[in-house]
């Protein structure tokens, strides 16, 4: 019988650090950021990845001037090692449970966090008092840092490398302050042609709305622009114009009369929605599973 030292595989067993370097670069899409995460120099990370590429006889990354992108073989390798790596991390977490704390890292958007998570978070923590929730707030893009377990993002349901679970959609409707509607005599929908529009980031949402409700003389290319939903709402409350907002997000402002819907019948169901994102082929912790159930519950409670 052959001894363990004479195993035919022994000569090509890679160092675990090579896989760690590969995964860090894939997660960060950057050798520089990966080196910071692993507390190594960038040349050291590059050398470890090169050794892994040499062993596997394939190229794992395309390197551009702006970012690092996995090749098809790189994606295939990532899918195969991600779950084992996460399993190892979960084992470490189990041994560290004696610390009586668990950091649940999530990513979401400011308006969703304010309206849904922050208001109900005490209830979740009452049942999970050992959990510390760490939120990364992003708008119009997805960071999903290596430590992030789940994200709640607005989009079309397609994010490469992620499973997207539908949470809820929005009904978009024009809103403004009562004073603005009165001063600008917004009586019929045609009066929107003389209103100052407020856009979130660009004119895309108004363009989508206008396909359903074409109004003659309405120039959607003009108006104020803000990069975040809460700011758009604040501008409308301040009387700067008419904003197109998800009714579900401005409901509280309509109920306290800081905003009105001059034409409530002019609603359109947006083609995008909020989704819960998790990495593909990744085993979620029990804390992440509980938090996802919590998200669905609070959405049902608040939206009915």
C-alpha positions in Angstrom: 0.0 0.0 0.0 1.3 3.5 -0.8 2.1 5.7 2.1 0.3 9.1 2.4 3.5 10.8 1.2 3.4 9.0 -2.1 -0.2 10.1 -3.0 -0.4 11.0 -6.7 -2.2 14.2 -5.6 0.4 15.4 -3.1 2.6 17.2 -5.6 -0.3 19.5 -6.7 -2.0 20.3 -3.4 -2.3 24.1 -3.4 -1.9 26.4 -0.4 -5.2 27.5 1.1 -3.8 31.1 0.9 -4.0 30.9 -2.9 -7.7 30.3 -2.8 -8.2 33.0 -0.1 -6.3 35.5 -2.4 -8.4 34.4 -5.4 -11.7 34.8 -3.5 -10.7 38.1 -2.0 -9.9 39.5 -5.4 -13.2 38.1 -6.8 -15.2 39.6 -4.0 -13.6 43.0 -4.2 -12.9 43.1 -8.0 -9.6 44.6 -7.0 -6.2 43.4 -6.1 -5.6 46.5 -4.0 -8.7 46.1 -1.9 -8.1 42.3 -1.6 -4.6 43.0 -0.2 -6.1 45.3 2.4 -8.7 42.7 3.5 -6.0 40.0 3.8 -3.3 42.4 5.3 -0.9 41.5 2.6 0.9 43.5 -0.1 -0.6 43.8 -3.5 2.4 41.9 -5.2 1.9 39.1 -2.7 -1.8 38.7 -3.6 -0.9 38.9 -7.3 1.7 36.2 -6.9 -0.7 33.8 -5.0 -3.3 34.2 -7.7 -0.7 33.6 -10.4 0.4 30.4 -8.7 -3.2 29.2 -8.6 -3.6 30.0 -12.3 -0.4 28.1 -13.0 -1.6 25.1 -11.1 -5.0 25.1 -12.7 -3.5 25.9 -16.1 -6.1 28.6 -16.8 -6.6 32.3 -16.5 -8.9 33.4 -13.6 -9.2 37.1 -14.1 -9.2 39.7 -16.9 -7.3 42.8 -15.6 -8.5 46.2 -16.9 -7.4 49.7 -16.0 -10.6 50.2 -13.9 -11.4 46.8 -12.3 -10.8 43.1 -12.3 -13.3 40.7 -13.9 -13.5 37.0 -13.5 -13.1 34.8 -16.6 -15.6 31.9 -17.2 -13.1 29.5 -15.5 -12.8 32.0 -12.6 -16.6 32.1 -12.2 -16.7 28.3 -12.2 -14.0 28.1 -9.6 -15.7 30.7 -7.4 -19.0 28.8 -7.5 -17.1 25.6 -6.3 -15.2 27.2 -3.5 -17.6 29.8 -2.1 -19.8 27.3 -0.2 -16.8 25.4 1.4 -15.3 28.8 2.5 -18.6 29.9 4.0 -19.0 26.6 5.8 -15.6 27.1 7.3 -16.5 30.6 8.4 -19.8 29.3 9.9 -17.8 26.7 11.9 -15.6 29.6 13.3 -18.8 31.5 14.2 -20.1 28.4 16.0 -16.9 28.2 18.1 -17.2 32.0 18.8 -20.8 31.8 20.0 -19.6 32.0 23.6 -19.0 35.7 22.9 -22.8 36.1 22.8 -22.8 38.5 19.9 -23.2 38.1 16.2 -22.6 40.8 13.6 -25.3 40.7 10.9 -24.0 42.7 7.9 -26.6 44.0 5.5 -26.8 46.5 2.7 -29.9 48.6 1.9 -31.0 51.9 0.6 -31.6 54.9 2.9 -35.3 55.3 2.3 -36.0 51.6 2.8 -33.9 51.5 6.0 -35.8 54.6 7.4 -39.3 53.5 6.5 -39.1 49.7 7.1 -36.0 48.5 8.9 -35.3 51.2 11.6 -38.9 51.4 12.8 -39.3 47.7 13.4 -35.7 46.7 14.2 -36.3 46.8 18.0 -38.9 44.0 17.6 -36.4 41.8 15.7 -33.7 42.4 18.3 -36.0 41.6 21.1 -36.0 38.0 19.8 -32.4 38.1 18.8 -30.7 40.1 21.5 -27.3 38.7 20.7 -27.3 40.2 17.2 -25.7 43.5 16.2 -27.0 44.8 12.9 -24.5 46.6 10.7 -26.1 48.5 7.8 -24.2 49.8 4.7 -26.4 52.3 2.9 -26.0 52.6 -0.9 -28.2 54.3 -3.5 -28.4 53.2 -7.2 -25.5 50.7 -6.9 -24.6 47.5 -5.1 -21.4 47.1 -3.1 -22.1 43.8 -1.3 -18.9 43.7 0.7 -17.3 40.4 1.5 -18.8 40.4 5.0 -22.3 41.3 3.8 -24.9 38.5 4.0 -27.9 40.1 2.3 -29.0 43.3 0.7 -32.3 45.0 -0.1 -32.1 46.8 -3.4 -34.3 48.4 -6.0 -34.0 47.0 -9.5 -35.2 44.7 -12.2 -34.5 41.5 -10.3 -31.3 40.6 -12.3 -28.0 40.9 -10.5 -25.2 38.6 -11.8 -23.9 36.3 -9.1 -26.9 36.8 -6.8 -30.2 35.2 -6.0 -33.0 37.8 -6.0 -36.1 37.3 -3.9 -39.0 39.6 -4.7 -40.0 41.8 -1.7 -42.5 44.4 -3.0 -43.2 46.8 -5.8 -44.2 50.5 -5.9 -47.0 52.5 -7.5 -45.6 55.7 -8.8 -47.8 58.9 -8.6 -47.1 62.7 -8.9 -47.0 64.4 -5.6 -46.4 68.0 -4.4 -47.0 70.2 -1.5 -50.6 71.6 -1.0 -49.2 75.1 -1.4 -47.5 74.3 -4.7 -50.7 72.8 -6.1 -52.7 75.8 -5.1 -50.2 78.4 -6.3 -49.8 76.7 -9.7 -53.5 75.8 -10.1 -53.0 72.1 -10.7 -56.6 71.4 -11.4 -56.4 69.0 -14.4 -53.7 66.7 -15.5 -52.9 69.0 -18.4 -51.7 71.5 -15.8 -48.7 69.4 -15.2 -47.2 70.8 -18.4 -46.5 74.0 -16.5 -45.2 72.4 -13.4 -41.5 72.2 -12.4 -40.6 68.5 -12.2 -38.4 66.9 -9.6 -36.3 63.9 -10.8 -34.5 61.2 -8.9 -31.1 60.9 -10.4 -32.3 61.3 -14.0 -35.5 61.5 -16.1 -36.0 57.8 -16.4 -39.0 57.5 -14.0 -40.9 60.4 -15.6 -40.2 59.0 -19.0 -41.7 55.6 -17.9 -44.7 57.4 -16.4 -45.3 59.6 -19.5 -45.6 56.5 -21.7 -48.8 55.7 -19.7 -50.0 59.2 -19.4 -48.8 61.4 -22.3 -49.5 65.0 -21.6 -49.1 67.6 -24.3 -46.5 70.2 -23.7 -45.0 68.4 -20.7 -41.2 68.7 -20.9 -39.7 66.0 -18.7 -36.2 66.9 -19.6 -36.3 69.9 -17.4 -36.5 70.2 -13.6 -34.7 69.7 -10.4 -32.6 66.6 -9.8 -31.6 64.7 -6.6 -29.8 61.5 -6.2 -31.8 59.9 -3.3 -35.5 59.3 -2.7 -35.7 61.0 0.7 -34.2 64.2 -0.8 -36.7 64.1 -3.7 -39.5 63.9 -1.2 -38.0 66.7 0.9 -37.8 68.9 -2.2 -41.4 68.3 -3.0 -42.5 69.0 0.6 -40.5 72.3 0.4 -42.7 73.3 -2.6 -40.0 73.1 -5.3 -42.2 71.3 -7.8 -43.9 68.0 -8.5 -42.1 64.7 -7.8 -42.8 61.3 -9.0 -42.7 59.0 -6.0 -43.7 55.5 -4.9 -47.0 55.9 -3.0 -45.8 53.3 -0.5 -42.8 55.5 0.3 -44.7 58.8 0.7 -47.8 57.5 2.4 -46.8 59.0 5.8 -46.3 62.5 4.2 -49.7 62.2 2.5 -51.4 61.2 5.7 -50.0 64.3 7.5 -50.8 66.5 4.5 -47.2 67.6 3.9 -47.7 66.1 0.4 -50.8 65.6 -1.7 -51.6 63.7 -4.9 -53.2 66.3 -7.1 -54.1 63.5 -9.6 -54.3 60.2 -7.6 -55.7 58.4 -10.6 -52.5 58.9 -12.6 -50.7 56.0 -11.0 -48.4 53.5 -12.7 -46.9 50.3 -11.4 -43.2 50.6 -11.7 -41.4 47.9 -13.7 -38.8 47.7 -11.0 -39.2 46.6 -7.4 -37.4 45.9 -4.1 -35.6 42.6 -3.9 -33.6 40.7 -1.2 -30.2 39.7 -2.6 -28.0 36.9 -1.4 -24.9 35.4 -3.0 -25.5 32.4 -5.2 -24.5 29.0 -3.8 -24.1 30.4 -0.4 -25.4 28.9 2.8 -27.1 31.6 4.9 -26.6 31.8 8.6 -29.7 31.3 10.8 -29.5 35.0 11.7 -29.7 36.0 8.0 -32.6 33.5 7.4 -34.5 35.0 10.4 -33.9 38.5 9.2 -35.2 37.7 5.7 -38.4 36.4 7.3 -38.6 39.5 9.4 -38.3 41.7 6.3 -41.3 39.9 4.6 -43.3 40.2 7.8 -42.8 44.0 8.3 -43.6 44.7 4.6 -46.9 42.8 4.9 -47.7 44.6 8.1 -46.9 48.1 6.7 -48.3 47.7 3.2 -51.1 45.3 3.8 
